[in-house]
Amino acid sequence: MKLSIITINYNNCNGLAETIRSVEGQTLKDFEWIVVDGGSTDGSRDLIEAHADSFSYWVSEPDNGIYHAMNKGIKEAGGEYLLFLNSGDMLADNQVVEHVVPSLRDFDFVVGNIYKSDNLGVKAFDENNLSSQRLPFMLTISSLPHQSTFIRKSVFERCGFYREDLKIVSDWVLVVKALVFNQCTLKSIPTVVSIYDVKGISSVNKKLYNDERAKVIDEWKCFKSYFLFYRDYFEMATAIENNRVARFFNRFFFFLKRR
């Protein structure tokens, strides 16, 4: 089996219905689908049971949070690559799996593009830019979009599962451990994979997100200076690039320097 799709859910019946609709509509059916529900009380279990024939495995029982549920899904998965498409997230169109599966080879991470959906349902294109020059900077302030990232299952065997003591940033921790500390490989593909529901916990609780990242960076004592330096450099470069006047003077300066 090349691909396992893992969907976790807790009391998000409406979002889960959208996710189910997008996955069931795929033209290529050669994948397994695992659903891990945290013992929802809003009708999610009834919805799961109504679509049980679509799932290779499902469970509805209390868990210890998002990453505990994701780890449960990993343990049940039989695919070479895993895609975490949680309730509320959707595959961008019915041909996503058909287009992506041929690309799932040779690399530990295969990363596509996403649309972001806000409270008004507006979808803005978010193109990844994961060149080898930009990736180290990006990882100091952000992570890979798990809704469009296909992760080889062996990455979890090499780097460990998601940390369950963290509420938001455990996916970022895994990506850094894999790409920076374990030299895992990554390929970016132009396919738009998913529509990301920005109402998720990591999108609305920025303070917890920043606090957990600071905690982890403190734990990586020998890498702390590296992260802080590249984070500050990346934020400064981004601010310059987003300010028309600053961008003009920055480019003018380097033009004079080259002369």
C-alpha positions as a Markdown table, in Angstrom:
| # | Residue | x | y | z |
|---|---|---|---|---|
| 1 | Met | 0.0 | 0.0 | 0.0 |
| 2 | Lys | 1.5 | 3.3 | -1.1 |
| 3 | Leu | -0.7 | 5.8 | 0.9 |
| 4 | Ser | -2.5 | 6.0 | 4.2 |
| 5 | Ile | -4.8 | 9.0 | 4.9 |
| 6 | Ile | -5.3 | 9.6 | 8.6 |
| 7 | Thr | -8.2 | 11.7 | 9.8 |
| 8 | Ile | -8.5 | 12.7 | 13.5 |
| 9 | Asn | -11.7 | 14.3 | 14.9 |
| 10 | Tyr | -13.2 | 15.5 | 18.1 |
| 11 | Asn | -16.7 | 17.1 | 18.2 |
| 12 | Asn | -16.4 | 18.5 | 14.7 |
| 13 | Cys | -19.2 | 16.6 | 12.9 |
| 14 | Asn | -19.7 | 19.3 | 10.2 |
| 15 | Gly | -16.1 | 19.5 | 9.4 |
| 16 | Leu | -15.7 | 15.7 | 9.4 |
| 17 | Ala | -18.6 | 15.5 | 6.9 |
| 18 | Glu | -16.7 | 17.8 | 4.5 |
| 19 | Thr | -13.5 | 15.8 | 4.9 |
| 20 | Ile | -15.4 | 12.6 | 4.2 |
| 21 | Arg | -17.0 | 14.0 | 1.1 |
| 22 | Ser | -13.6 | 15.1 | -0.4 |
| 23 | Val | -11.9 | 11.8 | 0.3 |
| 24 | Glu | -14.8 | 9.6 | -0.9 |
| 25 | Gly | -14.9 | 11.6 | -4.1 |
| 26 | Gln | -11.3 | 10.6 | -5.2 |
| 27 | Thr | -11.0 | 9.1 | -8.6 |
| 28 | Leu | -8.1 | 6.9 | -7.5 |
| 29 | Lys | -9.2 | 4.6 | -4.6 |
| 30 | Asp | -5.9 | 2.8 | -4.1 |
| 31 | Phe | -5.3 | 4.1 | -0.5 |
| 32 | Glu | -6.3 | 3.2 | 3.0 |
| 33 | Trp | -8.2 | 5.6 | 5.2 |
| 34 | Ile | -7.9 | 5.6 | 9.0 |
| 35 | Val | -10.3 | 7.7 | 11.2 |
| 36 | Val | -9.5 | 8.3 | 14.9 |
| 37 | Asp | -12.3 | 10.0 | 16.8 |
| 38 | Gly | -11.7 | 11.1 | 20.4 |
| 39 | Gly | -15.1 | 9.9 | 21.7 |
| 40 | Ser | -17.2 | 12.8 | 20.2 |
| 41 | Thr | -20.6 | 13.5 | 21.5 |
| 42 | Asp | -21.9 | 15.7 | 18.7 |
| 43 | Gly | -23.0 | 13.0 | 16.2 |
| 44 | Ser | -19.5 | 12.3 | 14.8 |
| 45 | Arg | -19.7 | 8.7 | 15.7 |
| 46 | Asp | -23.0 | 8.2 | 13.9 |
| 47 | Leu | -21.5 | 9.9 | 10.8 |
| 48 | Ile | -18.4 | 7.6 | 11.0 |
| 49 | Glu | -20.6 | 4.5 | 11.3 |
| 50 | Ala | -22.7 | 5.6 | 8.3 |
| 51 | His | -19.5 | 5.8 | 6.2 |
| 52 | Ala | -17.7 | 2.8 | 7.8 |
| 53 | Asp | -17.3 | 1.0 | 4.5 |
| 54 | Ser | -15.0 | 3.8 | 3.3 |
| 55 | Phe | -12.5 | 3.3 | 6.2 |
| 56 | Ser | -9.8 | 0.7 | 6.6 |
| 57 | Tyr | -9.9 | 1.3 | 10.3 |
| 58 | Trp | -11.8 | 3.6 | 12.6 |
| 59 | Val | -12.1 | 4.0 | 16.4 |
| 60 | Ser | -14.1 | 6.4 | 18.6 |
| 61 | Glu | -12.8 | 6.5 | 22.1 |
| 62 | Pro | -11.4 | 9.1 | 24.5 |
| 63 | Asp | -7.8 | 10.1 | 23.9 |
| 64 | Asn | -5.2 | 12.5 | 25.3 |
| 65 | Gly | -5.3 | 15.1 | 22.6 |
| 66 | Ile | -4.4 | 15.8 | 19.0 |
| 67 | Tyr | -1.0 | 14.2 | 18.9 |
| 68 | His | -2.1 | 11.1 | 20.9 |
| 69 | Ala | -4.8 | 10.6 | 18.2 |
| 70 | Met | -2.3 | 11.1 | 15.4 |
| 71 | Asn | 0.1 | 8.6 | 16.9 |
| 72 | Lys | -2.7 | 6.1 | 17.2 |
| 73 | Gly | -3.4 | 6.6 | 13.5 |
| 74 | Ile | 0.3 | 6.1 | 12.6 |
| 75 | Lys | 0.4 | 2.8 | 14.5 |
| 76 | Glu | -2.6 | 1.5 | 12.5 |
| 77 | Ala | -1.3 | 2.7 | 9.1 |
| 78 | Gly | 0.0 | 0.2 | 6.6 |
| 79 | Gly | 1.0 | 2.7 | 3.8 |
| 80 | Glu | 4.5 | 3.7 | 2.9 |
| 81 | Tyr | 3.4 | 7.4 | 3.0 |
| 82 | Leu | 1.0 | 9.1 | 5.4 |
| 83 | Leu | -1.1 | 12.1 | 4.9 |
| 84 | Phe | -2.8 | 13.7 | 7.9 |
| 85 | Leu | -6.1 | 15.2 | 6.7 |
| 86 | Asn | -8.0 | 16.2 | 9.9 |
| 87 | Ser | -11.7 | 17.0 | 10.2 |
| 88 | Gly | -12.5 | 20.2 | 8.5 |
| 89 | Asp | -9.6 | 19.9 | 6.0 |
| 90 | Met | -10.4 | 18.7 | 2.5 |
| 91 | Leu | -8.6 | 17.5 | -0.6 |
| 92 | Ala | -8.5 | 20.2 | -3.1 |
| 93 | Asp | -10.2 | 18.2 | -5.9 |
| 94 | Asn | -11.2 | 14.7 | -6.9 |
| 95 | Gln | -7.9 | 14.0 | -8.7 |
| 96 | Val | -5.5 | 14.8 | -5.9 |
| 97 | Val | -4.6 | 11.2 | -5.0 |
| 98 | Glu | -4.4 | 10.3 | -8.6 |
| 99 | His | -2.0 | 13.1 | -9.3 |
| 100 | Val | 0.2 | 12.7 | -6.2 |
| 101 | Val | 0.7 | 9.0 | -5.8 |
| 102 | Pro | 3.2 | 8.7 | -8.8 |
| 103 | Ser | 5.3 | 11.3 | -6.9 |
| 104 | Leu | 5.5 | 9.3 | -3.7 |
| 105 | Arg | 8.9 | 7.7 | -4.1 |
| 106 | Asp | 12.6 | 8.3 | -3.1 |
| 107 | Phe | 11.9 | 11.2 | -0.7 |
| 108 | Asp | 11.0 | 11.2 | 3.0 |
| 109 | Phe | 8.7 | 14.2 | 2.7 |
| 110 | Val | 6.7 | 15.1 | -0.4 |
| 111 | Val | 5.1 | 18.5 | 0.0 |
| 112 | Gly | 2.3 | 20.0 | -2.1 |
| 113 | Asn | 0.5 | 23.4 | -2.0 |
| 114 | Ile | -2.7 | 24.3 | -0.1 |
| 115 | Tyr | -5.6 | 26.6 | -0.1 |
| 116 | Lys | -6.5 | 28.3 | 3.1 |
| 117 | Ser | -10.2 | 28.7 | 4.1 |
| 118 | Asp | -11.2 | 31.4 | 6.5 |
| 119 | Asn | -14.4 | 31.9 | 8.5 |
| 120 | Leu | -16.0 | 33.4 | 5.4 |
| 121 | Gly | -15.2 | 30.4 | 3.3 |
| 122 | Val | -12.7 | 32.5 | 1.2 |
| 123 | Lys | -9.9 | 30.4 | -0.2 |
| 124 | Ala | -6.5 | 32.0 | -0.8 |
| 125 | Phe | -3.7 | 30.2 | -2.6 |
| 126 | Asp | -0.7 | 29.5 | -0.5 |
| 127 | Glu | 2.2 | 28.3 | -2.6 |
| 128 | Asn | 5.0 | 26.6 | -0.8 |
| 129 | Asn | 8.6 | 27.8 | -1.5 |
| 130 | Leu | 10.8 | 25.1 | -0.1 |
| 131 | Ser | 14.1 | 25.6 | -1.9 |
| 132 | Ser | 17.2 | 24.3 | 0.0 |
| 133 | Gln | 18.3 | 27.9 | 0.6 |
| 134 | Arg | 15.0 | 29.0 | 2.1 |
| 135 | Leu | 14.0 | 25.9 | 4.1 |
| 136 | Pro | 16.4 | 26.4 | 7.1 |
| 137 | Phe | 15.0 | 30.0 | 7.5 |
| 138 | Met | 11.4 | 28.9 | 7.2 |
| 139 | Leu | 11.7 | 26.2 | 9.8 |
| 140 | Thr | 12.8 | 28.7 | 12.4 |
| 141 | Ile | 9.4 | 30.4 | 12.3 |
| 142 | Ser | 7.0 | 27.9 | 10.7 |
| 143 | Ser | 6.6 | 24.3 | 9.6 |
| 144 | Leu | 5.4 | 22.2 | 6.7 |
| 145 | Pro | 1.7 | 22.2 | 6.1 |
| 146 | His | 0.7 | 18.7 | 7.4 |
| 147 | Gln | -2.5 | 18.8 | 5.3 |
| 148 | Ser | -0.4 | 18.7 | 2.1 |
| 149 | Thr | 2.7 | 16.9 | 3.4 |
| 150 | Phe | 3.1 | 13.2 | 2.6 |
| 151 | Ile | 5.5 | 11.7 | 5.2 |
| 152 | Arg | 7.2 | 8.3 | 4.7 |
| 153 | Lys | 6.2 | 6.1 | 7.6 |
| 154 | Ser | 9.8 | 5.1 | 8.2 |
| 155 | Val | 10.5 | 8.8 | 9.3 |
| 156 | Phe | 8.5 | 8.0 | 12.5 |
| 157 | Glu | 10.6 | 4.9 | 13.1 |
| 158 | Arg | 13.8 | 6.9 | 12.7 |
| 159 | Cys | 12.8 | 10.1 | 14.6 |
| 160 | Gly | 10.1 | 9.0 | 17.0 |
| 161 | Phe | 6.4 | 9.7 | 17.0 |
| 162 | Tyr | 4.7 | 13.0 | 17.8 |
| 163 | Arg | 5.4 | 14.4 | 21.2 |
| 164 | Glu | 2.2 | 14.1 | 23.2 |
| 165 | Asp | 3.3 | 16.6 | 25.9 |
| 166 | Leu | 2.9 | 19.4 | 23.4 |
| 167 | Lys | -0.5 | 20.7 | 22.3 |
| 168 | Ile | 0.3 | 22.6 | 19.0 |
| 169 | Val | 3.9 | 22.4 | 17.8 |
| 170 | Ser | 4.7 | 18.7 | 17.9 |
| 171 | Asp | 4.4 | 18.5 | 14.1 |
| 172 | Trp | 7.0 | 21.3 | 13.8 |
| 173 | Val | 9.3 | 19.4 | 16.3 |
| 174 | Leu | 9.1 | 16.2 | 14.1 |
| 175 | Val | 9.9 | 18.1 | 10.9 |
| 176 | Val | 12.9 | 19.8 | 12.5 |
| 177 | Lys | 14.2 | 16.6 | 14.0 |
| 178 | Ala | 13.8 | 14.8 | 10.6 |
| 179 | Leu | 15.2 | 17.4 | 8.3 |
| 180 | Val | 17.8 | 19.1 | 10.4 |
| 181 | Phe | 19.0 | 16.4 | 12.9 |
| 182 | Asn | 18.4 | 13.3 | 10.8 |
| 183 | Gln | 19.0 | 14.5 | 7.2 |
| 184 | Cys | 15.7 | 13.3 | 5.9 |
| 185 | Thr | 15.0 | 14.3 | 2.3 |
| 186 | Leu | 12.2 | 16.5 | 0.9 |
| 187 | Lys | 10.7 | 17.2 | -2.5 |
| 188 | Ser | 8.2 | 20.0 | -3.3 |
| 189 | Ile | 5.6 | 19.3 | -5.9 |
| 190 | Pro | 3.3 | 21.9 | -7.6 |
| 191 | Thr | 0.0 | 20.1 | -7.0 |
| 192 | Val | -2.5 | 21.8 | -4.8 |
| 193 | Val | -3.3 | 19.0 | -2.3 |
| 194 | Ser | -5.7 | 20.4 | 0.3 |
| 195 | Ile | -8.0 | 23.1 | 1.6 |
| 196 | Tyr | -6.9 | 24.0 | 5.1 |
| 197 | Asp | -9.4 | 25.0 | 7.7 |
| 198 | Val | -7.6 | 28.0 | 9.4 |
| 199 | Lys | -10.0 | 27.8 | 12.4 |
| 200 | Gly | -7.8 | 25.0 | 13.9 |
| 201 | Ile | -6.1 | 25.3 | 17.3 |
| 202 | Ser | -2.7 | 26.2 | 15.9 |
| 203 | Ser | -4.2 | 29.1 | 13.9 |
| 204 | Val | -6.2 | 30.7 | 16.7 |
| 205 | Asn | -4.0 | 30.2 | 19.8 |
| 206 | Lys | -0.8 | 32.0 | 18.8 |
| 207 | Lys | 0.4 | 32.5 | 22.4 |
| 208 | Leu | 0.4 | 28.8 | 23.1 |
| 209 | Tyr | 2.1 | 28.2 | 19.8 |
| 210 | Asn | 4.9 | 30.7 | 20.5 |
| 211 | Asp | 5.3 | 29.4 | 24.1 |
| 212 | Glu | 5.7 | 25.8 | 23.1 |
| 213 | Arg | 8.2 | 26.7 | 20.4 |
| 214 | Ala | 10.3 | 28.7 | 22.9 |
| 215 | Lys | 10.2 | 25.7 | 25.3 |
| 216 | Val | 11.4 | 23.3 | 22.7 |
| 217 | Ile | 14.2 | 25.7 | 21.4 |
| 218 | Asp | 15.4 | 26.0 | 25.0 |
| 219 | Glu | 15.6 | 22.2 | 25.2 |
| 220 | Trp | 17.8 | 22.1 | 22.1 |
| 221 | Lys | 20.5 | 24.1 | 23.9 |
| 222 | Cys | 23.3 | 23.5 | 21.4 |
| 223 | Phe | 21.0 | 24.7 | 18.5 |
| 224 | Lys | 19.3 | 27.6 | 20.4 |
| 225 | Ser | 21.6 | 30.3 | 19.0 |
| 226 | Tyr | 21.2 | 28.9 | 15.5 |
| 227 | Phe | 17.4 | 29.1 | 15.7 |
| 228 | Leu | 17.3 | 32.5 | 17.2 |
| 229 | Phe | 19.8 | 33.9 | 14.7 |
| 230 | Tyr | 18.0 | 32.5 | 11.6 |
| 231 | Arg | 14.6 | 33.4 | 13.0 |
| 232 | Asp | 15.6 | 37.0 | 13.5 |
| 233 | Tyr | 17.3 | 37.2 | 10.1 |
| 234 | Phe | 14.3 | 35.7 | 8.3 |
| 235 | Glu | 11.9 | 38.0 | 10.0 |
| 236 | Met | 14.0 | 41.0 | 9.1 |
| 237 | Ala | 14.4 | 39.9 | 5.5 |
| 238 | Thr | 10.6 | 39.3 | 5.2 |
| 239 | Ala | 9.8 | 42.7 | 6.7 |
| 240 | Ile | 12.2 | 44.4 | 4.2 |
| 241 | Glu | 10.7 | 42.5 | 1.3 |
| 242 | Asn | 7.1 | 43.4 | 2.3 |
| 243 | Asn | 7.9 | 47.1 | 2.6 |
| 244 | Arg | 8.2 | 48.9 | -0.7 |
| 245 | Val | 10.5 | 51.6 | 0.4 |
| 246 | Ala | 12.8 | 49.3 | 2.4 |
| 247 | Arg | 12.9 | 46.9 | -0.5 |
| 248 | Phe | 14.0 | 49.7 | -2.9 |
| 249 | Phe | 16.8 | 50.9 | -0.7 |
| 250 | Asn | 17.9 | 47.3 | 0.0 |
| 251 | Arg | 18.2 | 46.4 | -3.7 |
| 252 | Phe | 19.8 | 49.8 | -4.5 |
| 253 | Phe | 22.4 | 49.2 | -1.8 |
| 254 | Phe | 23.3 | 45.8 | -3.3 |
| 255 | Phe | 23.3 | 47.3 | -6.8 |
| 256 | Leu | 25.9 | 49.8 | -5.7 |
| 257 | Lys | 27.9 | 47.1 | -3.9 |
| 258 | Arg | 28.1 | 45.0 | -7.0 |
| 259 | Arg | 29.4 | 47.9 | -9.0 |
